[in-house]
Amino acid sequence: MTILSVLNDKQRGIPQTKKLSKGEILFREGETCRQIGIIKKGTLIITSYLENGSQIIYNTLNKGEMFGNNLLFSSSPFYKGDVLAEENSEVILIGKEDLLFLLSENSDFLKEYLKIQSDAGKNLHFRIRLLSIESARERFFYYMHEHSNTIRISSVSALARQLFLSRETLSRLLSTLTKEKRIIKEGNVIRLL
């Protein structure tokens, strides 16, 4: 976690660590965001439920990723979904006033924070473009090209969430592309041919 590594000894005492059990909700949808979080260990998801009970996963956050940074200073700083531990996890939390202090007192921290904000903007653009592609096949190819034609996946379900596709749709697509010799899947690595 580069952003935390630039803190001096005194500043390292500011962030707080919270341990979460699998399935534990850290923040609820509609709750006011009062701090940023950085994933130290594990995976968190931001999820919401439709009236029919089906779940929508807006984002999957892994080790080193930050959340709350786009809400904290917003005119509408409310979580758009539950922030939920998908597995046992640890999160580093920095409150708004502490964050302002660190940003003003540590130029290296400020640079890292701005880099994360810029990368988040690029990622949002990527996700919007991905969602604008209706064909599952074309969406998959766009995703692969943006990841240098090779990806490492933890599971088909995890990749399906990244592509905003159902697991079944992606499984069928991967089988078809393998038969067409457009991709090769070796363990948890997929490559375009």
C-alpha positions in Angstrom: 0.0 0.0 0.0 2.1 2.8 -1.4 0.0 5.6 0.0 0.5 4.4 3.6 4.2 3.8 3.1 4.9 7.5 2.7 3.6 8.3 6.2 6.2 9.3 8.8 6.2 7.5 12.2 3.9 10.1 13.8 1.4 9.9 10.9 1.3 6.1 10.9 -0.7 6.2 14.1 -3.6 8.1 12.4 -5.2 5.4 10.3 -7.3 2.8 12.1 -7.5 -0.9 11.2 -10.9 -2.7 11.3 -11.2 -6.5 10.9 -14.3 -7.9 9.1 -15.7 -11.4 9.0 -17.0 -12.8 5.8 -20.5 -11.4 5.1 -20.1 -8.5 7.6 -21.4 -5.1 6.5 -18.9 -2.2 7.1 -21.2 0.5 5.8 -24.9 0.4 4.8 -26.5 1.9 1.7 -27.6 5.4 2.4 -25.2 5.9 5.3 -23.0 9.0 5.3 -19.4 8.5 4.2 -17.2 10.0 6.9 -13.9 8.3 6.0 -11.9 6.7 3.3 -11.0 3.0 3.4 -8.1 1.1 2.0 -8.2 -2.7 1.7 -5.3 -4.1 3.7 -6.4 -7.8 3.3 -9.3 -9.6 1.7 -12.1 -8.5 -0.7 -15.0 -6.1 -0.2 -17.9 -5.6 -2.5 -20.3 -2.7 -2.9 -23.7 -4.2 -3.4 -27.4 -3.3 -3.5 -30.6 -5.3 -3.7 -33.5 -4.8 -6.1 -37.1 -5.1 -5.0 -37.3 -8.7 -6.3 -34.4 -9.6 -4.0 -31.7 -10.0 -6.7 -28.3 -8.6 -5.9 -26.4 -6.0 -8.0 -22.6 -5.8 -7.3 -21.4 -2.3 -8.3 -17.8 -2.8 -7.4 -15.3 -5.4 -6.1 -12.4 -4.0 -4.1 -9.2 -5.9 -3.5 -6.0 -5.5 -1.5 -4.6 -2.0 -1.9 -7.7 -0.4 -3.4 -9.4 2.6 -1.8 -13.1 3.4 -1.4 -15.1 6.4 -0.1 -12.6 8.8 -1.7 -15.2 9.9 -4.3 -17.9 10.3 -1.7 -16.1 12.0 1.3 -16.1 15.5 -0.1 -19.2 15.1 -2.3 -22.3 17.3 -2.0 -24.1 13.9 -1.6 -21.7 11.8 0.5 -24.0 8.8 0.9 -23.1 5.2 0.1 -24.9 3.9 -3.0 -24.8 0.3 -1.7 -23.7 -1.8 1.2 -19.9 -2.2 1.7 -19.7 -5.9 2.5 -16.8 -8.2 3.2 -16.8 -11.0 0.7 -14.2 -12.9 2.8 -12.4 -12.2 6.1 -10.8 -8.9 5.5 -9.0 -6.0 7.1 -9.6 -2.3 6.2 -7.6 0.8 7.0 -9.9 3.8 7.8 -8.9 7.4 7.7 -11.5 10.0 8.8 -12.2 13.2 6.9 -10.3 15.6 9.2 -7.3 13.2 9.5 -7.2 12.9 5.7 -7.2 16.7 5.3 -4.3 16.9 7.8 -2.3 14.2 6.0 -3.0 15.8 2.6 -1.8 19.2 3.9 1.2 18.0 5.9 2.7 15.3 3.6 3.3 16.1 -0.1 4.1 12.5 -0.9 0.8 11.4 0.6 -0.9 14.1 -1.4 0.7 12.9 -4.7 -0.2 9.3 -4.0 -3.8 10.3 -3.2 -4.1 12.4 -6.4 -2.7 9.5 -8.4 -5.4 7.2 -6.9 -8.1 9.7 -7.7 -6.8 10.0 -11.3 -6.6 6.2 -11.7 -10.2 6.0 -10.3 -11.3 8.4 -13.0 -9.6 6.3 -15.7 -11.2 3.2 -14.3 -14.6 4.8 -14.3 -14.2 5.7 -18.0 -13.2 2.1 -18.7 -16.2 0.7 -16.9 -18.6 3.1 -18.7 -17.2 2.2 -22.0 -17.3 -1.5 -21.1 -21.0 -1.2 -20.1 -21.8 0.6 -23.4 -20.8 -2.5 -25.4 -24.0 -4.7 -25.6 -22.5 -7.8 -27.1 -20.9 -10.2 -24.5 -18.4 -11.2 -27.1 -17.3 -7.7 -27.9 -17.3 -6.7 -24.3 -15.0 -9.6 -23.5 -12.6 -8.7 -26.4 -12.5 -5.0 -25.3 -11.7 -6.1 -21.7 -8.9 -8.4 -23.0 -7.4 -5.7 -25.2 -7.4 -3.2 -22.3 -5.5 -5.9 -20.2 -2.8 -6.6 -22.9 -4.7 -9.7 -24.1 -3.8 -11.7 -21.0 -5.7 -11.9 -17.8 -5.4 -13.9 -14.6 -8.7 -14.7 -13.0 -9.6 -16.1 -9.6 -12.9 -17.6 -10.9 -15.3 -17.3 -13.9 -17.8 -15.8 -11.5 -15.3 -13.0 -10.5 -14.5 -12.3 -14.2 -18.3 -12.3 -15.0 -18.7 -9.6 -12.3 -15.9 -7.5 -13.8 -17.6 -7.8 -17.3 -21.1 -7.2 -15.9 -22.2 -10.5 -17.4 -23.9 -13.5 -15.8 -21.6 -16.4 -15.0 -23.6 -18.6 -17.4 -23.2 -16.2 -20.3 -19.5 -15.9 -19.7 -19.0 -19.7 -19.4 -20.7 -20.3 -22.7 -18.7 -17.5 -24.3 -15.4 -18.9 -23.0 -16.3 -22.4 -24.3 -17.2 -21.0 -27.7 -14.0 -18.9 -27.9 -11.9 -21.9 -26.9 -13.5 -24.1 -29.6 -12.9 -21.3 -32.1 -9.3 -21.1 -31.0 -9.6 -17.4 -30.2 -8.5 -17.9 -26.6 -6.4 -20.4 -24.6 -7.2 -21.0 -20.9 -4.3 -22.4 -18.8 -5.3 -22.7 -15.2 -6.4 -19.3 -14.1 -4.8 -17.5 -17.1 -6.7 -16.6 -20.2 -4.9 -15.4 -23.4 -6.2 -14.1 -26.7 -4.7 -16.0 -29.6 
